[in-house]
Amino acid sequence: MIALLQRVARAHVEIAGCTVGAIGPGLLLFVCAEPGDDEDTADRLVAKVLKLRIFGDAAGKMNRSVADVAGGLLVVSQFTLAADTSGGNRPSFTGAAPPELGRRLYERMLATARASHPQVACGEFGADMQVHLVNDGPVTISLRLSPRTDRQP
């Protein structure tokens, strides 16, 4: 799975002019499933995001997680994170999971996040969304998790 994480002062998602998800201080998480990703990959990504220490402590050092600061988490599906621009000027998105898998893993991420964190908002899978944010820092981090190959059947 591919993720782009931004520390925000606030963020919200609109669809057709209506706000569907909003947070104050916290993390905006853009996510893209790839072929071969599974529920375990989605669960590990959520765990990583919630534990990532990218908020300042009393000394200003990035040493606190979104959970530590009681921040919000806004999760937005974005298949364009899988863009391949190596073949010319028009991106290819064949590296993104098929829509059925992408939706299933996006919904899994939301369920896992909501079970682990008190403040989770989201966009709508496959919708034309406008994402508004105030990047804090700015802090923007890309993450990529691959499915585990060491699991027993």
N, CA and C of each residue as an Amber inpcrd file, in Angstrom:
protein
   459
   0.8490000  -1.1750000   0.0000000   0.0000000   0.0000000   0.0000000
   0.8870000   1.2280000   0.0000000   0.3970000   2.2360000  -0.6650000
   1.0970000   3.5030000  -0.7360000   0.2980000   4.5130000   0.0880000
   1.0080000   5.3310000   0.8390000   0.3450000   6.3650000   1.6180000
   1.1650000   7.6500000   1.5720000   0.4630000   8.7480000   1.5760000
   1.0740000  10.0500000   1.7180000   0.4200000  10.6800000   2.9270000
   1.2420000  11.0320000   3.8940000   0.7830000  11.4910000   5.1930000
   1.1800000  12.9430000   5.3750000   0.2280000  13.7870000   5.7650000
   0.5310000  15.1820000   6.0280000   0.0440000  15.5610000   7.4150000
   0.9430000  16.1820000   8.1700000   0.5510000  16.7200000   9.4750000
  -0.1840000  18.0240000   9.1880000  -1.3810000  18.1650000   9.7340000
  -2.2050000  19.3220000   9.4210000  -2.6750000  20.0550000  10.6760000
  -2.8850000  21.3560000  10.5030000  -3.5430000  22.1530000  11.5450000
  -5.0480000  21.9140000  11.4760000  -5.5360000  21.6740000  10.2300000
  -6.9340000  21.3170000   9.9970000  -7.0520000  20.8350000   8.5510000
  -8.0880000  20.0460000   8.2940000  -8.3330000  19.5570000   6.9380000
  -9.7880000  19.1270000   6.8260000 -10.3110000  19.2430000   5.6180000
 -11.6500000  18.7130000   5.3640000 -11.7780000  18.3080000   3.9060000
 -12.7420000  17.4400000   3.6550000 -13.0240000  16.9200000   2.3220000
 -14.4420000  17.3280000   1.9520000 -14.5700000  17.8590000   0.7290000
 -15.8830000  18.2240000   0.2100000 -16.2050000  17.3830000  -1.0210000
 -17.4800000  17.0540000  -1.1470000 -18.0070000  16.4160000  -2.3450000
 -19.2240000  17.2320000  -2.7480000 -19.2060000  17.7550000  -3.9660000
 -20.2940000  18.5860000  -4.4890000 -20.6290000  19.7380000  -3.5310000
 -19.6040000  20.3320000  -2.9450000 -19.8000000  21.4900000  -2.0710000
 -20.1930000  21.1690000  -0.6410000 -20.3580000  19.8980000  -0.3180000
 -20.7430000  19.4960000   1.0440000 -19.5570000  18.8380000   1.7370000
 -19.2920000  19.2420000   2.9670000 -18.2130000  18.6380000   3.7410000
 -18.6380000  17.2470000   4.1870000 -17.8080000  16.2500000   3.8680000
 -18.1100000  14.8690000   4.2470000 -17.1840000  14.3530000   5.3440000
 -16.0680000  15.0270000   5.5680000 -15.1360000  14.6260000   6.6150000
 -14.2570000  15.8100000   6.9770000 -13.9980000  15.9890000   8.2640000
 -13.1820000  17.1220000   8.7040000 -12.4750000  16.7850000  10.0080000
 -11.2780000  17.3470000  10.1690000 -10.5340000  17.2250000  11.4260000
  -9.8820000  18.5680000  11.7460000  -9.5330000  18.7330000  13.0030000
  -8.6820000  19.8330000  13.4250000  -7.2510000  19.3550000  13.3230000
  -6.4070000  19.6760000  14.2950000  -5.0180000  19.2090000  14.2370000
  -4.9410000  17.6810000  14.1630000  -4.0460000  17.1940000  13.3260000
  -3.8950000  15.7470000  13.1900000  -3.1840000  15.3730000  11.9190000
  -3.6450000  14.2720000  11.3210000  -3.0050000  13.7290000  10.1230000
  -4.0140000  13.5500000   8.9990000  -3.6150000  13.9910000   7.8230000
  -4.3560000  13.7190000   6.6010000  -3.6200000  12.5880000   5.9060000
  -4.3250000  11.5040000   5.6400000  -3.7170000  10.3090000   5.0760000
  -4.3590000   9.9810000   3.7310000  -3.5700000  10.1260000   2.6600000
  -3.9940000   9.7000000   1.3340000  -3.5050000   8.2660000   1.1590000
  -4.3680000   7.3600000   0.6970000  -3.9850000   5.9550000   0.5860000
  -4.3450000   5.3730000  -0.7750000  -3.5060000   4.4370000  -1.2170000
  -3.7140000   3.7290000  -2.4750000  -3.3350000   2.2690000  -2.2750000
  -4.2770000   1.3800000  -2.5520000  -3.9830000  -0.0500000  -2.5080000
  -3.3410000  -0.4620000  -3.8260000  -2.4650000  -1.4530000  -3.7320000
  -1.8030000  -2.0100000  -4.9060000  -2.2020000  -3.4750000  -5.0520000
  -2.1010000  -4.0250000  -6.2720000  -2.4020000  -5.4470000  -6.4410000
  -1.5400000  -6.2680000  -5.4750000  -2.1280000  -7.2450000  -4.8590000
  -1.3920000  -8.0790000  -3.9160000  -1.5310000  -7.6240000  -2.4770000
  -1.9790000  -6.3970000  -2.2490000  -2.2020000  -5.9430000  -0.8780000
  -3.3680000  -6.7220000  -0.2810000  -3.3720000  -6.8230000   1.0310000
  -4.4340000  -7.5530000   1.7090000  -4.7930000  -6.8520000   3.0190000
  -5.7020000  -7.4450000   3.7690000  -6.1730000  -6.8450000   5.0050000
  -5.0440000  -6.6570000   6.0150000  -4.1170000  -7.5950000   6.0520000
  -2.9740000  -7.4680000   6.9550000  -2.1410000  -6.2320000   6.6070000
  -1.9440000  -5.9820000   5.3200000  -1.1920000  -4.8120000   4.8840000
  -1.9050000  -3.5420000   5.3360000  -3.2230000  -3.4960000   5.1590000
  -4.0120000  -2.3350000   5.5790000  -3.9190000  -2.1280000   7.0820000
  -4.0250000  -3.1990000   7.8530000  -3.9390000  -3.1080000   9.3170000
  -2.5680000  -2.6030000   9.7660000  -1.5060000  -3.0970000   9.1240000
  -0.1520000  -2.6600000   9.4880000   0.0750000  -1.2010000   9.1410000
  -0.5090000  -0.7460000   8.0340000  -0.3690000   0.6580000   7.6570000
  -1.0450000   1.5590000   8.6900000  -2.2340000   1.2030000   9.1040000
  -2.9300000   1.9890000  10.1340000  -2.1120000   2.0200000  11.4180000
  -1.6100000   0.8740000  11.8350000  -0.8060000   0.8190000  13.0650000
   0.4240000   1.7130000  12.9510000   1.0840000   1.6810000  11.8090000
   2.2710000   2.5100000  11.5850000   1.9180000   3.9930000  11.6650000
   0.8530000   4.3850000  10.9880000   0.4390000   5.7930000  10.9670000
   0.1070000   6.2810000  12.3790000  -0.6290000   5.4800000  13.1380000
  -1.0280000   5.9080000  14.4750000   0.1440000   5.9990000  15.4490000
   1.2240000   5.2760000  15.1790000   2.3890000   5.2870000  16.0690000
   3.5170000   6.1990000  15.5940000   3.4160000   6.6910000  14.3700000
   4.4820000   7.5110000  13.8000000   4.6660000   8.7850000  14.6220000
   5.8710000   9.0070000  15.1000000   6.1400000  10.1420000  15.9900000
   6.5710000  11.3560000  15.1610000   5.5800000  12.1460000  14.7560000
   5.8700000  13.3150000  13.9200000   5.2590000  14.6010000  14.4760000
   4.8370000  14.5600000  15.7290000   4.3450000  15.7600000  16.4060000
   5.3620000  16.1720000  17.4540000   5.4860000  17.4650000  17.6540000
   6.4820000  17.9860000  18.5780000   6.1580000  17.7220000  20.0310000
   7.2150000  17.4850000  20.8070000   7.0820000  17.3760000  22.2620000
   7.3530000  18.7560000  22.8650000   7.5050000  18.8350000  24.1770000
   7.7240000  20.1180000  24.8520000   8.9940000  20.8120000  24.3710000
   9.9660000  20.0480000  23.9130000  11.2270000  20.6170000  23.4180000
  11.1740000  20.9210000  21.9180000  10.0310000  20.6380000  21.2930000
   9.8980000  20.8800000  19.8630000  10.4170000  19.7630000  18.9830000
  10.8600000  18.6770000  19.5890000  11.3740000  17.5280000  18.8390000
  10.2120000  16.6300000  18.4070000  10.2600000  16.1220000  17.1660000
   9.2240000  15.2030000  16.7090000   9.3340000  13.9140000  17.5150000
   8.4830000  13.8020000  18.5090000   8.5900000  12.6870000  19.4340000
   7.2260000  12.1800000  19.9070000   6.1420000  12.7170000  19.3260000
   4.8020000  12.3270000  19.7660000   3.9780000  11.8700000  18.5550000
   3.1130000  10.9150000  18.8010000   2.2470000  10.3730000  17.7450000
   0.9150000  11.1140000  17.7250000   0.1140000  10.8510000  16.7010000
  -1.2150000  11.4500000  16.6260000  -2.0600000  11.0100000  17.8220000
  -1.8460000   9.7960000  18.2920000  -2.5580000   9.3310000  19.4810000
  -2.1050000  10.1100000  20.7100000  -0.8010000  10.3600000  20.8200000
  -0.2650000  11.1010000  21.9600000  -0.8340000  12.5060000  22.0580000
  -1.0910000  13.1380000  20.9110000  -1.5840000  14.5200000  20.9110000
  -3.1020000  14.5960000  20.7550000  -3.7710000  13.4380000  20.7560000
  -5.2250000  13.3640000  20.5920000  -5.6730000  14.0830000  19.3250000
  -4.9150000  13.8720000  18.2450000  -5.2350000  14.5010000  16.9710000
  -6.2020000  13.6770000  16.1540000  -6.7480000  14.3060000  15.1410000
  -7.6660000  13.6270000  14.2440000  -6.9270000  12.8970000  13.1300000
  -7.6350000  12.0150000  12.4660000  -7.1140000  11.2880000  11.3130000
  -8.1630000  11.3940000  10.2090000  -7.7690000  11.9680000   9.0750000
  -8.6520000  12.0900000   7.9200000  -8.0810000  11.2090000   6.8160000
  -8.8310000  10.1830000   6.4160000  -8.3650000   9.1840000   5.4600000
  -9.0750000   9.3950000   4.1210000  -8.2630000   9.5300000   3.0530000
  -8.7930000   9.8040000   1.7190000  -8.1810000   8.8100000   0.7390000
  -9.0270000   8.1300000  -0.0340000  -8.5160000   7.2140000  -1.0590000
  -7.9740000   8.0310000  -2.2250000  -6.8260000   7.6010000  -2.7640000
  -6.2270000   8.3310000  -3.8780000  -5.4040000   7.3760000  -4.7420000
  -6.0480000   6.7920000  -5.7600000  -5.3650000   5.8210000  -6.6140000
  -4.2180000   6.4530000  -7.3990000  -4.2120000   7.7670000  -7.5450000
  -3.1580000   8.4250000  -8.3220000  -1.7970000   8.3550000  -7.6400000
  -1.7410000   7.8970000  -6.3990000  -0.4370000   7.6920000  -5.7470000
   0.3580000   6.6050000  -6.4590000  -0.3210000   5.7570000  -7.2090000
   0.3500000   4.6760000  -7.9410000   0.7610000   5.1000000  -9.3460000
   0.7340000   6.3780000  -9.6340000   1.0490000   6.8640000 -10.9810000
   2.4550000   6.4470000 -11.4160000   2.5420000   5.9640000 -12.6560000
   3.8270000   5.6530000 -13.2770000   4.0070000   6.6340000 -14.4280000
   5.0120000   7.4830000 -14.3170000   5.2600000   8.4970000 -15.3460000
   6.5010000   8.1780000 -16.1640000   7.0140000   6.9650000 -16.0510000
   8.2620000   6.6050000 -16.7310000   8.0930000   6.4420000 -18.2380000
   6.8650000   6.2320000 -18.7060000   6.6560000   5.9580000 -20.1230000
   6.2530000   7.1540000 -20.9580000   6.2980000   8.3290000 -20.4240000
   5.9050000   9.5070000 -21.1910000   5.2850000  10.5480000 -20.2990000
   4.4150000  11.3460000 -20.8890000   3.8220000  12.4580000 -20.1580000
   2.4320000  12.1830000 -19.6110000   1.8390000  11.0800000 -19.9930000
   0.5310000  10.7090000 -19.4520000   0.7350000   9.5800000 -18.4510000
   0.3720000   9.8020000 -17.1970000   0.5930000   8.7640000 -16.1830000
  -0.2300000   7.5080000 -16.4470000   0.3410000   6.3920000 -16.0610000
  -0.3640000   5.1170000 -16.0810000  -0.6990000   4.7700000 -14.6330000
  -1.8790000   4.2320000 -14.4320000  -2.2950000   3.8780000 -13.0760000
  -2.4790000   2.3750000 -12.9140000  -1.8090000   1.5970000 -13.7580000
  -1.9320000   0.1450000 -13.6830000  -1.3450000  -0.4080000 -12.3850000
  -0.5590000   0.3790000 -11.6690000  -0.0050000  -0.0630000 -10.3900000
  -0.9830000   0.0190000  -9.2410000  -2.1380000   0.6300000  -9.4770000
  -3.1720000   0.6930000  -8.4390000  -3.9870000  -0.5970000  -8.4550000
  -4.4830000  -0.9690000  -7.2980000  -5.3340000  -2.1590000  -7.2040000
  -6.6250000  -1.9410000  -7.9850000  -7.2470000  -3.0180000  -8.4630000
  -8.5640000  -2.8770000  -9.0810000  -9.5370000  -2.2380000  -8.0780000
 -10.5470000  -1.5320000  -8.5740000 -11.4530000  -0.8120000  -7.6720000
 -12.0720000  -1.6570000  -6.5550000 -12.4280000  -2.9120000  -6.8520000
 -13.0570000  -3.7520000  -5.8180000 -12.1000000  -3.9800000  -4.6490000
 -10.8390000  -4.2850000  -4.9620000  -9.8390000  -4.5030000  -3.9170000
  -9.5230000  -3.1880000  -3.2140000  -9.3840000  -2.1240000  -3.9770000
  -9.1050000  -0.8270000  -3.3850000 -10.1740000  -0.4180000  -2.3920000
 -11.4260000  -0.5770000  -2.7680000 -12.5390000  -0.2210000  -1.8660000
 -12.5230000  -1.0880000  -0.6110000 -12.3280000  -2.3920000  -0.7970000
 -12.3290000  -3.3060000   0.3470000 -11.2350000  -2.9410000   1.3470000
 -10.0400000  -2.6380000   0.8430000  -8.9350000  -2.3150000   1.7410000
  -9.0850000  -0.9210000   2.3510000  -9.6530000   0.0160000   1.6080000
  -9.9380000   1.3460000   2.1540000 -10.9340000   1.2230000   3.3100000
 -11.9890000   0.4640000   3.1100000 -12.9780000   0.2640000   4.1690000
 -12.3730000  -0.4760000   5.3570000 -11.4830000  -1.4100000   5.0890000
 -10.7900000  -2.1150000   6.1780000  -9.9480000  -1.1390000   6.9880000
  -9.2090000  -0.2580000   6.2820000  -8.3920000   0.7380000   6.9770000
  -9.2500000   1.6220000   7.8750000 -10.3840000   2.0530000   7.3650000
 -11.2680000   2.8990000   8.1610000 -11.7750000   2.1590000   9.4040000
 -12.1860000   0.9170000   9.2270000 -12.6780000   0.1320000  10.3650000
 -11.5760000  -0.0750000  11.3950000 -10.3760000  -0.3970000  10.9300000
  -9.2480000  -0.6070000  11.8390000  -8.8890000   0.6900000  12.5570000
  -8.8490000   1.7890000  11.8230000  -8.5250000   3.0770000  12.4300000
  -9.5720000   3.4660000  13.4690000 -10.8330000   3.2830000  13.1400000
 -11.9080000   3.6610000  14.0700000 -11.9060000   2.7960000  15.3270000
 -11.4560000   1.5510000  15.1970000 -11.3660000   0.6710000  16.3680000
 -10.1750000   1.0270000  17.2540000  -9.1990000   1.7540000  16.6930000
  -7.9650000   2.0480000  17.4160000  -7.7950000   3.5060000  17.8010000
  -8.5720000   4.3980000  17.2040000  -8.3640000   5.8310000  17.3970000
  -9.7220000   6.5250000  17.5090000  -9.8650000   7.4590000  18.4430000
 -11.1920000   8.0370000  18.6870000 -11.7030000   9.0220000  17.6360000
 -10.8280000   9.6250000  16.8550000 -11.2780000  10.6540000  15.9170000
 -10.8040000  10.3280000  14.5010000 -11.6990000   9.7010000  13.7180000
 -11.3800000   9.3130000  12.3480000 -12.4820000   9.8320000  11.4270000
 -12.0820000  10.5760000  10.4100000 -12.9930000  11.0640000   9.3810000
 -12.4950000  10.5350000   8.0420000 -13.3200000  10.6680000   7.0100000
 -12.9040000  10.1260000   5.7170000 -13.5680000  10.8510000   4.5660000
 -13.0230000  10.5820000   3.3950000 -13.6480000  10.9870000   2.1470000
 -14.5730000   9.8790000   1.7030000 -14.8120000   9.7990000   0.4000000
 -15.6690000   8.7490000  -0.1450000 -14.9140000   8.0610000  -1.2730000
 -14.7750000   6.7710000  -1.1850000 -14.0270000   6.0160000  -2.1840000
 -14.5940000   6.2660000  -3.5770000 -13.7090000   6.6020000  -4.5110000
 -14.0850000   6.7760000  -5.9030000 -14.7820000   8.0750000  -6.2450000
 -15.0140000   8.9350000  -5.2600000 -15.7180000  10.1940000  -5.5130000
 -14.7580000  11.2710000  -6.0130000 -15.3200000  12.2620000  -6.6730000
 -14.5720000  13.4610000  -7.0540000 -14.5900000  14.3720000  -5.8310000
 -13.4460000  14.4770000  -5.1710000 -13.3660000  15.1900000  -3.8950000
 -12.4770000  16.4130000  -4.0080000 -12.7830000  17.3930000  -3.1860000
 -11.9010000  18.5390000  -3.0130000 -11.3800000  18.4590000  -1.5810000
 -10.0610000  18.3890000  -1.4540000  -9.4350000  18.2540000  -0.1500000
  -8.8010000  19.5930000   0.2170000  -9.1880000  20.1140000   1.3500000
  -8.6740000  21.3880000   1.8380000  -7.8370000  21.1080000   3.0810000
  -6.6380000  21.6920000   3.1340000  -5.7940000  21.4420000   4.2840000
  -4.8760000  22.6100000   4.5620000  -4.5020000  22.6940000   5.8130000
  -3.4430000  23.5990000   6.2330000  -2.3430000  22.6960000   6.7610000
  -1.2880000  22.5390000   5.9560000  -0.1710000  21.6750000   6.3170000
   0.5710000  22.3090000   7.4780000   0.8560000  21.5330000   8.4910000
   1.5170000  22.0180000   9.6970000   2.9870000  21.6400000   9.6560000
   3.8370000  22.6060000   9.5090000   5.2830000  22.3600000   9.5300000
   6.0030000  23.0370000   8.3810000   5.8410000  22.6430000   7.1760000
   5.0630000  21.4960000   6.6960000   5.7570000  20.1650000   6.9740000
   4.9430000  19.1650000   7.2410000   5.4340000  17.8040000   7.4150000
   4.6420000  16.9130000   6.4730000   5.3250000  16.3400000   5.5030000
   4.7210000  15.4220000   4.5380000   5.6310000  14.2070000   4.4150000
   5.0580000  13.0240000   4.5980000   5.8450000  11.7840000   4.6180000
   5.1720000  10.7540000   3.7140000   5.9680000  10.1140000   2.8730000
   5.4350000   9.0280000   2.0520000   5.7840000   7.6960000   2.7080000
   4.8460000   6.7770000   2.6350000   5.0160000   5.4310000   3.2000000
   4.6330000   4.4080000   2.1440000   5.3020000   3.2790000   2.1860000
   4.9170000   2.1660000   1.3150000   5.1170000   0.8760000   2.0990000
   4.0530000   0.1150000   2.2460000   4.1170000  -1.1910000   2.9080000
   3.7630000  -2.2600000   1.8930000   4.5220000  -3.3140000   1.8920000
   4.2640000  -4.4560000   1.0120000   3.5950000  -5.5570000   1.8120000
   2.8330000  -6.3980000   1.1260000   2.2410000  -7.5500000   1.8270000
   3.3620000  -8.4190000   2.3960000   3.0980000  -9.0070000   3.5320000
   4.0560000  -9.9230000   4.1250000   4.0980000 -11.2100000   3.3360000
   5.3020000 -11.7200000   3.1680000   5.4380000 -13.0020000   2.4670000
   5.8170000 -14.1190000   3.4310000   5.9840000 -13.7620000   4.7070000
   6.4460000 -14.7290000   5.6960000   5.3010000 -15.3660000   6.4910000
   4.0590000 -15.0690000   6.1140000   2.9250000 -15.6140000   6.8650000
   2.6430000 -17.0480000   6.4630000   2.1990000 -17.8110000   7.4220000
   1.8060000 -19.2050000   7.1750000   0.3830000 -19.2150000   6.6270000
   0.0700000 -20.1090000   5.6910000  -1.2870000 -20.1760000   5.1320000
  -2.3210000 -20.6060000   6.1650000
